[in-house]
Amino acid sequence: MNVNTETLLNYHQRTKHRLERYANGPANIDWDDQPNQFRYFKGCETLRLPAPGQELGVLFRDLDQPSANPNQPVSLANVGLLLELAFGLSAWKQYDGNRWALRCNPSSGNLHPTEAYLISAGHDCISPGVYHYLSHDHALERRAQFVEPVVATDLLVGLSSVHWREAWKYGERAFRYCQHDIGHAIGALRYAAATLGWSVELLAEWSDDAVAQWLGLDRSDDFLPEEQEYPDLMCRIHTQTTHAAGLTQLPASVWHGKAESLGARHFYQWSVIETATAAAHKPHTQEPAWLAPALPKLPSTCLQTAASLIRQRRSAQQFDGTMAAMPLAAFYRIMSAVLPSSLAPFDVWQWHAKVHLLLFVHRVEGIVPGVYALPRSAAALAGLQQALLQDFDWQAISDSVPLYHLYTGDCRRIAKTLSCHQAIASDSAFSVAMVAEFADTVKDAPWQYRRLFWECGLIGQVLYLEAEAAGYRGTGIGCYFDDSVHEILGISDGQLQSLYHFTIGQPLEDARLQTLPAYGHLPPD
């Protein structure tokens, strides 16, 4: 076995939650010592973007018809809108003297390890260079200035992770959650681009070393040793229907600025995260491109604009356990939206589906409560049937989505127990376990360990927005008892692993919380 694969399998096993004990984490948490969610670079030129909150007429359901959405021009305002809808603030919450920001992209524990960078060349609205997006100020910090003429026209977005932000709260399991958040961010970026009539190409061949070089993350002296950023991926933003060739190498540059401290004391050191990070390091690869099928989604009845829906996305904290059943049409629309297709956001994903949904259905009209399966590829059906409990009946129940009935029964208590005893998994309309084709995927390509979690996060972002569009609310669940899930489903080896949970229902709002505008703290233009 590849030594890096073995390291990651050991990490995965070590960081499982179990009924008798949780994965290793801090013994206590000092909320006054939380790492700063916002990274600042001292010594950089700052480009303030036009006022956020711009609205476009594109409806959320219009994103299913991309040919009907015109390409918006590349302007500073539109680049700002792209970054805002992908990674910007959506609101502030306030209670009892405490105030915290919410963002358009979800994050485990609202800790936001993901950092976003913009690389621009050939656009009059932004001088060529590398920029860090500072979501708090809705501004670009210019990290690098290109000092040689650049002929190509390009717009790139790179993502990285500050693992410490998650590890501060979650300990050794945090590496998983950082990967979920990259998947969330991929989906958030793709939806944001779609509102502008733009598309996103994930540059799958790039190595982590190349991403680090282009984003300046290899300049280790610019970061505190305990607060390094780790490269994740690079995307090219296509602003026209025809795709022009972009930059092929990083132009000669002058770099500016150093990352300020995130402010938290580093009482705990989780060396296993560093070990897993090194084992999952991605080399340059040449992978055959896979095109998703031209599979239409079932119709959406949502009449909100895409931008307003993206800004209203929240993670539910509590559900109404007495809610009326979710309409069947709304449920099937959500199921159709998570299937691979040539529409946003899955057109950004260049690989066969490796993650499939096992559902605990509690309250959906016309569907008997119980356990159901949604294979996200036809090829996966036989493998799932073989891997799961042989008592499952695998009865197809729909002509519109590949949904299979496995077991009839009230699964609310089971769902709650499996999700670390959290009522959000049982008080909802349904909850989901995302089960990945695991062992064979990482066997010879250990870096794909991260990619499996990205795929889960991407699915999660779809579920978040589709829940809002249907008049409900979703929340990701990173805390679940891994092997207990496998035991309930009949998974007895490492071929399949549950990597993320999710739940959708009718939210109960906390009336004690005050909601403040996302950018009310900024001075007027």
FENCOR-V872697 format. One record per helix or strand. SS is the DSSP state (A for helix, B for strand). FROM is the first residue (numbers start at 1). TO is the last residue. If there is no record, write none. Layout:
((SS:FROM:TO) (SS:FROM:TO))
This chain:
((A:3:14) (B:17:18) (B:21:21) (A:31:33) (B:41:42) (B:45:48) (B:59:59) (A:60:64) (A:66:68) (A:76:87) (B:89:95) (B:98:103) (A:108:110) (B:114:121) (B:129:134) (B:139:146) (B:154:161) (A:163:195) (B:199:202) (A:208:215) (A:220:222) (A:225:227) (B:230:238) (B:253:255) (B:258:259) (A:271:279) (B:305:305) (A:306:312) (B:315:315) (B:319:319) (B:326:326) (A:328:337) (A:346:348) (B:355:361) (B:364:364) (B:370:374) (A:378:387) (B:395:396) (B:403:408) (A:412:418) (A:423:425) (B:430:437) (A:439:442) (A:448:469) (B:473:477) (B:481:481) (A:482:489) (B:496:505) (B:507:507) (B:514:516))
